Amino acid sequence: MKREISINSLVILTAGVCGSAYAQSSVTLYGTVDAGVIYSTNQQVTHADGSVSGGHAVQMSGGNLVPSRWGLMGSEDLGGGVKATFALENQFLTGTGAMLQSGSLFSRQAWVGLGDERFGTLTAGRQYDSYSDFLGVYASSNSWATLYGAHIGDVDNLNEAFNFNNALKFTSANFGGFTFGGTFSFGGQAGDFAAKRGYALAAAYNQGPFSLSAGYLSLNQPLDAALGGKTGYIGDFACSNAAAQYCQLQNAQSLKAWGVGGSVAIDKLTLALVYTHTRLEDSQYFASATNPVGSDVSFDIAELNAVYNLSPEWTFGAAYLFNNAKVSGGSSTRFHQINLGANYALSKRTALYMVAIAQKSSGAGLGVDPATGANTNYAQIPNLVNSNSDRQLAVMAGVRVNF
């Protein structure tokens, strides 16, 4: 539930003045606070002597079902079906109250724009890209499976692990069920127009119980352009452990992704399927003295998920995720993941949830054994430290309150 405060009221409170020109304007204060407890297996630990082991962990977690955040959204009716609009949104860590991205007050959104009900909306600033907007609706992690149930590392950005800086974005009006959009991010580096540049295109068709979407995403230097750089990394690959795997995968020359998805609602059951192909070019994860530029790696990810609304209070979900990661040269690693969850709505604003996630890795292995340097299979449930084996399990329960 969002709390609306008219600009007239704000003017009265702050200046004691009210003008009729603001009669069709509003500002909305909104947000989510989410916290819970998570139990996970096999979290990798590297000891002082270089040996590696794994252990169970029980820890406080926040922003599980949805990120903990607060924001302001406003609009002003300019007449003739045209309005000015803006959004400012910050994400924070529930357990400590710290901002997700240090030094960034509005890490999720900071944009302003104009909308026309006949054609669409054009916005400028830091914002979500069109590809993620149109395809993310089919991922279980965006509805009931929590952010831990995302595709590994959110490498395809369906959970919007990174947003576009310095971006222009257009989202069309609805034309008989058909919508489309595009986003362009200016790199902003003098002398190199392509540096940190990104763009996305997407389209969707919604009619009755059916929905179909497709999109494309391209971003140069994703680590520096959108993920906070090496010292402020905010992606889902864990870098908190000195021996943690995979985080350098996104330290690449470019990221290119495309995907398709669809859903159908059958009475109380909704089925959704999404497929994405993501390619990281010249990833520094594979760099060495003999190969300083790194190597390309691609991820083919498919997810099938089902949601059953037993009653207005109870919702149950199940999803299977398959990820085939292939390094240029032929070696491939497969990640299998199962998400199971239940949500209970105490009210329109408050819900309890419980989710279990299991992941299994097989094939050549993308991980590197810290002791031997050999390739090995390390599972990693998103947002957790990687496993010390090819398996990992996480079970969590918590509460989410919207305001």
Beta strands, then each sheet from edge to edge (+ up, - down):
strand 1: 3-6
strand 2: 25-46
strand 3: 52-62
strand 4: 69-79
strand 5: 82-91
strand 6: 109-116
strand 7: 120-127
strand 8: 164-172
strand 9: 178-185
strand 10: 198-207
strand 11: 210-220
strand 12: 254-266
strand 13: 269-283
strand 14: 295-309
strand 15: 314-327
strand 16: 332-345
strand 17: 350-363
strand 18: 367-368
strand 19: 375-376
strand 20: 391-402
sheet 1: 1+ 2- 3+
sheet 2: 1+ 2- 4+ 5- 6+ 7- 8+ 9- 10+ 11- 12+ 13- 14+ 15- 16+ 17- 20+
sheet 3: 18+ 19-
end
